[in-house]
Amino acid sequence: MLFDTHVHLNAEQFQEDLPDVIERARSEGVEYMVVVGFDRPTIERAIELCEEHDFIYASVGWHPVDAIDMTDADLDWIKELSSHPKVVALGEMGLDYYWDKSPKEVQKEVFRKQIRLAKEVQLPIVIHNREATSDIMEILKEENASEVGGIMHCFSGSPETAEQCLDMNFYISLGGPVTFKNAKKPKEVAEAVPLDRLLIETDCPYLAPHPYRGKRNEPAYVKLVASQIAELKGATFEEIAEATTRNAKKVFGIK
């Protein structure tokens, strides 16, 4: 039993063969998925998908790269959607200093607004962090994000940063990079983070694990992430699958 906590089945890369992609995931033991929406079109599609499939849930939020495009009406809409029975988190939200479409100050303001909304509606948050660790940690502390906690999605930081995130009520989610031969940090994090605070994801269609690196990622490949973590932790595949699924259900409030 596997739980892919972060998929973008709402991406155009899956337009041609989505039923096959879902079928492959199910045949590989993926019992649950959370489709993440991060702007108007992807949020709408995430809601459609979670309504069409009982094993798919949705997370809705606004991506930092597009922070400059978010209006008050968008935030109100996300608040409305937060009461949908299949919406289990807000995000992905955060900071992205790699792309320069949205000024840093705008990103920070949109991030803060979404954290405050999450606290209001009592949903966990899904954090996107690219080259912005210190600012993200500062904002999470200042906004008391530990009240709702959530997920450090596709975590790429150090074991020390992971520990700080755990202290703030966040789970650490690892994806394809943990399988890359030279990816030292994700492997160290997999070894260091307690099993009851780890999650797995694909972030498909991005970041496909070895041996599919550079190709389109899909939820079926989350099995490879679980296998790699099992190896690193000296655990069985079944132990990792069971623990990460239990953790995901807990953080998302899925019975």
C-alpha positions in Angstrom: 0.0 0.0 0.0 1.6 3.3 -1.2 0.5 6.9 -0.8 1.9 9.4 -3.4 1.5 12.6 -1.4 2.3 15.0 -4.3 1.3 14.5 -7.9 0.4 16.8 -10.8 -1.9 14.6 -12.8 -3.5 18.0 -13.7 -0.4 18.8 -15.8 -0.6 18.9 -19.6 2.0 16.1 -19.8 -0.8 13.6 -18.8 -3.5 14.8 -21.2 -3.0 12.0 -23.7 -2.9 8.9 -21.4 -4.2 9.8 -17.9 -6.3 6.7 -17.5 -3.3 4.5 -18.3 -1.1 6.4 -15.9 -3.7 5.9 -13.1 -4.1 2.3 -13.9 -0.3 1.7 -13.8 -0.1 3.4 -10.4 -2.9 1.2 -9.0 -1.3 -1.9 -10.3 2.0 -1.0 -8.5 0.1 -0.6 -5.2 -0.5 3.1 -5.1 -3.7 3.3 -3.1 -3.9 7.1 -2.6 -2.7 10.2 -4.3 -3.0 13.9 -3.6 -3.2 16.1 -6.7 -1.7 19.5 -6.1 -3.2 22.6 -7.7 -1.2 25.8 -7.7 -3.1 28.3 -10.0 -6.6 28.7 -11.4 -6.5 26.0 -14.2 -4.5 23.4 -12.1 -6.8 23.9 -9.0 -9.9 23.4 -11.1 -8.5 20.2 -12.6 -7.4 18.9 -9.2 -11.0 19.3 -7.9 -12.3 17.5 -11.0 -9.9 14.6 -10.5 -10.6 14.2 -6.8 -14.4 14.1 -7.5 -13.9 11.5 -10.3 -11.8 9.1 -8.2 -12.4 8.0 -4.6 -8.7 7.4 -4.0 -7.6 10.8 -5.2 -7.5 13.9 -2.9 -6.6 17.5 -3.6 -4.4 20.2 -2.2 -5.1 23.8 -3.4 -2.9 26.9 -3.1 -0.9 29.4 -5.1 2.7 28.7 -6.3 5.3 31.3 -5.4 6.5 31.6 -9.0 3.1 33.0 -9.9 2.6 35.0 -6.7 2.5 38.2 -8.6 -0.7 37.0 -10.4 -2.7 36.1 -7.3 -5.6 38.4 -6.4 -7.8 38.7 -3.3 -10.5 36.9 -5.3 -8.2 34.0 -5.8 -7.5 33.7 -2.1 -11.3 33.9 -1.4 -11.8 31.1 -3.9 -9.1 28.9 -2.2 -10.9 29.6 1.1 -14.2 28.4 -0.4 -12.6 25.3 -1.8 -11.0 24.5 1.6 -14.3 23.2 2.8 -14.6 20.7 0.0 -14.6 17.2 1.5 -11.7 16.0 -0.7 -9.5 19.0 -0.2 -7.0 17.8 2.5 -4.3 20.6 2.5 -3.5 24.1 1.3 -0.5 24.5 -1.1 1.7 24.2 -2.7 2.9 27.5 -1.3 6.2 28.9 -0.3 9.2 30.7 -1.9 11.1 30.2 -5.1 14.2 32.3 -5.7 15.3 30.3 -8.7 12.8 31.8 -11.1 12.4 35.6 -11.0 8.9 36.1 -12.3 7.6 37.3 -8.9 9.5 39.7 -6.7 10.6 38.2 -3.4 8.5 40.6 -1.3 5.4 39.7 -3.3 6.2 36.0 -2.8 6.6 36.5 0.9 3.3 38.4 1.3 1.3 35.7 -0.7 3.0 33.0 1.4 2.0 34.7 4.6 -1.6 35.2 3.5 -1.9 31.5 2.7 -0.4 30.4 6.0 -2.9 32.6 7.8 -5.8 31.2 5.7 -4.6 27.6 6.6 -4.7 28.5 10.3 -8.2 29.9 9.8 -9.6 26.9 8.1 -7.4 24.4 10.0 -5.7 22.6 7.2 -2.1 21.5 6.9 0.2 23.3 4.4 2.4 22.0 1.6 5.6 23.9 1.3 7.5 24.6 -2.0 11.1 25.7 -1.3 13.6 26.5 -4.0 16.8 28.3 -2.9 14.9 30.1 -0.1 15.4 28.0 3.0 16.3 30.7 5.6 13.4 33.0 4.5 10.9 30.1 4.5 12.0 29.0 8.0 11.7 32.6 9.3 8.2 33.1 7.9 7.0 29.7 9.2 8.2 30.7 12.7 6.8 34.2 12.5 3.4 33.0 11.3 3.3 30.2 13.9 2.7 27.7 11.1 3.3 24.9 13.6 -0.3 25.4 14.6 -1.3 23.5 11.4 2.0 21.9 10.4 2.1 20.1 7.1 4.6 18.9 4.5 8.0 20.0 3.4 7.5 18.8 -0.2 10.4 17.3 -2.2 12.7 18.2 0.7 16.2 19.1 -0.5 17.7 20.6 2.6 20.1 19.2 5.2 19.4 16.8 8.1 19.8 19.8 10.4 17.1 21.8 8.6 14.9 18.7 8.5 15.1 18.6 12.3 14.0 22.2 12.6 11.0 21.4 10.3 10.1 18.4 12.5 10.2 20.7 15.5 7.6 22.9 13.8 5.2 20.1 13.2 6.2 19.3 9.6 6.6 16.0 7.9 9.5 15.5 5.5 8.6 14.3 2.0 11.2 12.7 -0.3 10.9 12.1 -4.0 12.9 11.0 -7.0 16.2 12.7 -6.0 16.7 10.3 -3.1 17.4 7.6 -5.8 20.0 9.7 -7.7 23.5 8.3 -7.3 25.2 11.5 -6.2 22.3 13.0 -4.2 24.1 13.0 -0.8 21.7 15.3 1.1 18.4 13.5 0.4 20.0 10.2 1.4 21.3 11.6 4.6 17.9 13.0 5.3 16.2 9.7 4.7 18.5 8.0 7.2 18.1 10.8 9.8 14.4 11.5 9.8 12.3 9.2 12.1 10.1 6.8 10.2 7.0 8.2 11.7 7.7 11.6 10.1 8.6 10.6 6.6 6.4 10.8 3.5 7.0 9.8 -0.1 6.0 11.5 -3.4 6.8 11.7 -7.1 6.0 15.4 -7.9 5.2 13.8 -11.3 5.6 14.7 -14.1 8.8 16.1 -12.7 11.9 14.6 -11.0 11.6 11.0 -12.1 13.6 8.6 -10.0 16.4 6.5 -11.3 16.4 4.7 -13.8 13.8 7.0 -15.4 15.7 10.2 -14.6 15.1 12.8 -17.3 11.9 11.2 -18.5 8.3 11.9 -17.5 7.6 10.9 -13.9 4.4 9.2 -12.9 2.8 7.9 -9.6 3.7 4.3 -10.3 7.4 5.3 -9.7 6.8 6.2 -6.1 7.5 2.5 -5.4 11.2 3.2 -6.4 11.4 6.0 -3.8 10.0 3.7 -1.1 12.5 1.0 -2.1 15.5 3.4 -1.9 14.4 4.7 1.5 14.0 1.1 2.8 17.5 0.3 1.7 18.9 3.5 3.4 17.1 2.8 6.6 17.8 -0.9 6.7 14.0 -1.6 6.7 11.8 -3.7 4.5 9.8 -2.2 1.6 6.6 -3.2 3.4 7.6 -1.3 6.5 8.3 1.9 4.6 5.1 1.6 2.5 3.0 1.0 5.6 4.6 3.8 7.7 4.6 6.5 5.0 0.9 5.7 4.2 0.0 5.9 7.8 1.8 9.2 8.2 0.2 10.6 5.1 -3.3 9.7 6.3 -2.5 11.3 9.6 -1.2 14.6 8.2 -4.1 14.9 5.7 -6.8 13.8 8.1 -7.9 10.9 6.0 -9.7 8.2 7.9 
